[in-house]
Amino acid sequence: MDTREMASSSDEEDTSVSTPPADGMSKPSERKDSVWSIGEGAPEETEKHDDSQRSTLFIEKPQSGSVSVGGNITFIAKVEAKDLLRKPNVKWFKGKWMDLASKAGKHLQLKESFERHTKIHTFEMHIIQAKENFAGNYRCEVSYKDKFDSCSFDLEVTESSQVVPSIDIRSAFKRSGDGQDDAGELDFSGLLKRREIKPQEEEPEVDVWELLKNANPSEYEKIAFQYGITDLRGMLKRLKRMRREVKKSAAFSKGLDPAYQVDKGGKVRFMVELADPTVELKWYKNGQEIRPSAKYIFEHKGNQRILFINNCTMTDDARYHVTAGDEKCSTELFVRDPPILVTKGLEDTNTYVGERVELSCEVSEDDANVKWFKNGVELTNEPKSRYRIKVEGKKHTLIIEEAAKNDNATYSVMTTGGHSEAKLSVDLRPLKISLALEDQTVRLGQEIHLKCEISENVEGKWYKNGQLVEASDRVKLYHKGRIHRFVIASAAVDDEGEYMFVPDAYNINIPCKVHVVDPPKLHLDGLGEGNTVTVVAGSKLRLEIPITGEPTPKVMWSKGDKWLTDSGRIRAETYPDSSCLVIDTAEREDSGPFRITLKNEAGEDTALINIKVVDVPDPPQAPNVTEVGEDWCTMTWEPPANDGGSPILGYFIERKKKQSSRWMRLNFELCKETTFEPKKMIEGVAYEVRVFAVNAIGISKPSMPSKSFIPLAVTSPPTLLAVDGVTDTSVTMKWRPPDHIGAAGLDGYVIEYCFEGSKCSRFKAETNQSENLKGFVQSSFDGFSQGISTDLSEELVEPPFNVEADEWIVANPELTDKTKFTITGLPTGSKILVRVKAVNAAGESEPRYHPQPILVKEVIEPPKIRLPRHLKQTYTRRVGETVNLVIPFQGRPRAKVSWQKNGSPIDKNQINIRNTENDTIIFIRKAERSHSGEYNMKVQVENLEDKATIDIQIVDRPGPPEVVIIEDVWGENVNLSWKPPKDDGNAAITGYTIQKADKKSMEWFTVMEHYHRTSATINELVIGNEYYFRIFAENICGLSEDATMTKESALIAKDGKVYKYPVYDDFDFSERPLFTQPLVNTFAVAGYNATLNCSVRGNPKPKITWLKNKVIIMNDPRYRMFSNQGVCTLEIRKPSPYDGGTYTCRAVNELGEAEVDCKLEVKVIYRGVINPGEPFFLAGNNQLHSGLSFFRLLMDGVPPHIIDSYMREVQADKNEGK
């Protein structure tokens, strides 16, 4: 057998087995040499999932089967859920497109179950009372996230041998096709339902496969529908698989055609011509040998060998080949469904707007593929479409629930063998006005409510003075049934006018008039307390008072008994929306009350306004300078005698150099006190200061200058005084220069000390001294103790003990300009106190004291290893990686460091170790497994030591398992066992990877990964194949480099058992509504969307209705209702307290009804969240809250993200206040 025949044989094996390749690889590429060219890219377009994305999810796949007409059959698929977090998605298809989930009913039921112990999902497809048109190719697809698997299988429906006894069979039998190839066959058409046969013109036979061969790929679906092809995807695959060239054969002088086509129920004839008539000939269908029967008839005519297939069904649609010796000739047989006829056409229909419309037709077959069109545009049965298509056997109905004017059109229906159309006319009903609009007169701010009722439930538009009015936050338009309402919650002056409602599609309008009136009112919100207005003397006052009223009120002003006119120095000016009091050049005599009065036909309003004329204050007296520093001074002054009629708000201060004439402002914010401290002056320079008084009117003239003064001061104390070193006879101190030196400069430092126990060292009993000193390291040696400050963030200027000047000893007779000094000649074991002073021309600064007595003796610091946290556990690295560990430690004087590995000294040729005063480093450039072990570190200072242990583990990939044995072979299963590897790579074995290979190809495919046991069972092996197996070991470094293979192979032998499929009765899925998850009482926050959720089940699918306070919610834009897979949701958009109440969800079907309800409370947040730190109220509470906890706010219904933002802002305000 040559290579091409082997490839063809492999194709046949692939066709007969429905299990896809385990590794997800695509099938062999020998199908590319098919005879017919389908068009570039067409077969790839039919695949919806790339093979590279497939993975083996099925543990049991549905198998092809056969059933008699009227019988039942079940297909089962199983998926293991061990590695799946949720249930996978499973779909059943017939052919390429037909999703069987939408066809579930009397003849088709889909079931699924889950076994918790075995963790296996079982999916079943039950076909009940099978019909002939149920035959064909089916497909089951399973997907989970990025994983996908599919399996194809065939269903063969055979004719039943039972005959209805009440029909005269003899009259039904007749011979057909006299003189034809199929002459002598029995025609059972007389047993079918009698139909009126209309004479039709014979059309020429159309070769569909030639059309597909020459057509563009975009036209494949159109051709498939027109000629009744149900499995277009499978046919395109088979067309591509056919050979493009037919080579000469030694055994066949004439071979089979590339493809044959026959109608369902027809007869086909295969003929080959042999070169040697003595050669034995065999016929095969999908790799299975064909035996002679009433269906398959063999004939020999000389060198010709003929195969007749009678009464072709969809199961005969397959690949056939004939063998003569070692040679083979193949072909494809395509069986075409008969065309679907329209037996009862559509009828013209007239209806009214809003009525339900049904357009029905009948076709020749049950559940046939029918397309609906509106004016030539195809209609689809989508959930959101206005059009719903209903199929009941042969009857197909197009349903429009509520007809509209735009539904006027020509509707048509088309099948593969027929067409019908009809016209739909939708008219309006006559309109009557049940309740007309009424004229209204309303006060400003009250509600405008217009209501009308018409005889039809149609939309409409509202107009005001001929202009269209749209709904807004202020204007609410309501439509419920036949009632239309226009509502404005708060009437305004502009709302007055003529209103009109016009129903849509009707030439009629309903008018009314609205008149808005308003009593006069004065708006004095902008005035101060007691309606007092202050004006500066000599300036002009123009006081504008807003007024409202409809119609416009009359305004009158008066002072005492005198009425003001519209002219003169004091006059009144009136405007449509305000009135002004004008005073030119205000005088103190103008102070006093003014009365304003408003009057119109709706009422009157009056008010008193107090006018107060004020001036700037007098200047203060000259200030006095009471204290002077290096760059500052303290000054005081007396308030002015006259404040100008307005309280003094504060003072401005200015200074200047005595020799200069330029004054400089010292404060830009008012000084409330009569004391001030000017700063940032130059030492040695004479200055003068002066003061301004300020009230609400302005700034007074300046006071007289103060007497001149000169700032001068010594430096600040030295900083950061600390011990630098101690010996048996000396102490070395160090410090930093003063923070501030000043204009006098710095001449040097004086270091002084005294012995503990003298008069100067009588310590005060300060209980909090230990709290003020930070960072002390306490050491003890031979009964002596001493503290050395390592953190000088807080230093002592005031001594912590009583001091007498004659007890301090000067360590340096001459000033030193260095910041480090050694005090020598001290007795060993004594304790001294030390202080440092800075000296300049102004004198000595305040001394800086060392906080503790200093022991004159060298300090020993015990050793301490500070092992990093990640080294306290086993430190793991792979072979070849670098190991670089840094371990810090402490100890004085210089500590000695030593290392050991597993109790022995470390080989420095393999491991590098470097030590410093504060740490030690262990470095391995390229780690090996021999470097694993326990490393001991020891730090020693004289007789003191500290130890630490580090466990280092160097790991590598493991070796292969020792031996793999085939324990047992049964059915399609093989049981394997093996021993763990001798070399585990210095790490625990985490699992095994098992692979299989067919003995013919020896291509390895993975069947199990990360498997933990040392025995396994391999399933779903192909019967008739012989397999080898190999196993890899795995640890944290990965798989072993080599694998251990079985010495023997496992042969999967065929068995002769026939599985008898069980028969299942119809299951009644009917159920009255039942809520599986009730509603829960909920708190909502005003302005934030709220949702209510519950779940319900029932069959037929229940109708869901939502109610608020027992009133049905309908056509309200503030509510949105959803129902998906039994989960019911009510969304309330930006609720207000008005939306609180009891909400009910009601589910109703023909078996009964059920209800669940809950309470919704809406809370309002006023202040506190928007302005952090301020008190706020929560709805339902009268208590003022401040400083509330997160839990309290959460219990009051505030959303967590708002609480978190509020708490952060409150904390930030507290930090700024500190």
Secondary structure, 3 states (H helix, E strand, C coil): CCHHHHHHHHHHHHHHCCCCCCCCCCCCHHHHHECCCCCCCHHHHHCCCCHHHECCCEEECCCCEEEECCCCEEEEEEEECCCCCCCCEEEEEECCCEEHHHHCCCCEEEEEEEECCCCEEEEEEEECCCCHHHCEEEEEEEEECCEEEEEEEEEEEECCCCCCCCCCHHHHCCECCCCCCCCCCECCHHHCCCCCCCCCCCCCCCCHHHHHHHCCHHHHHHHHHHCCCCCHHHHHHHHHHCCECCCCCCCEEECCCCEEEEECCCCEEEEEEECCCCCCEEEEECCEECCCCCCEEEEEECCEEEEEECCCCHHHCEEEEEEECCEEEEEEEEEECCCCCEEECCCCEEEECCCCEEEEEEECCCCCCCEEEECCEEECCCCCCCEEEEEECCEEEEEECCCCHHHCEEEEEECCCCEEEEEEEEECCCCCEEECCCCEEEECCCCEEEEEEECCCCCEEEEECCEEECCCCCEEEEEECCEEEEEECCCCHHHCEEEEEEECCCCCCEEEEEEEEEEEEECCCCCCHHHEEEEECCCCEEEEEEEEEECCCEEEEEECCEECCCCCCEEEEEECCEEEEEECCCCHHHCEEEEEEEEECCEEEEEEEEEEEECCCCCCCCCEEEEECCCCEEEECCCCCCCCCCCEEEEEEEEEECCCCCCEECCCCCECCCEECCCCCCCCCCEEEEEEEEECCCECCCCCCCCCECCCCCCCCCEEEEEEEECCCCEEEEEECCCCCCCCCCCEEEEEEEECCCHHHEECCCCCHHHHCCCEEEEEECCEEEEEECCCCCCECCCCEECCHHHCEECCCCCECCCEEEECCCCCCCEEEEEEEEEECCEECCCEECCCCEECCCCCEEEEECCCHHHCCCEEEECCCCEEEEEEEEEECCCEEEEEECCEECCCCCCEEEECCCEEEEEECCCCHHHCEEEEEEEEECCEEEEEEEEEEEECCCCCCCCEEEEEEECCEEEEEECCCCCCCCCCCCEEEEEEEECCCCCEEEEEEEECCCEEEECCCCCCCEEEEEEEEEECCEECCCCEECCCCEECCCCCCCCCCCCCCCCCCCEEEEEEECCCCEEEECCCCEEEEEEEEEECCCEEEEEECCEECCCCCCEEEEEECCEEEEEECCCCHHHCEEEEEEEEECCEEEEEEEEEEEECECCCCCCCCCCECECCCCCCECCCCHHHHHHCCCCHHHHHHHHHHHHHHHHHHC
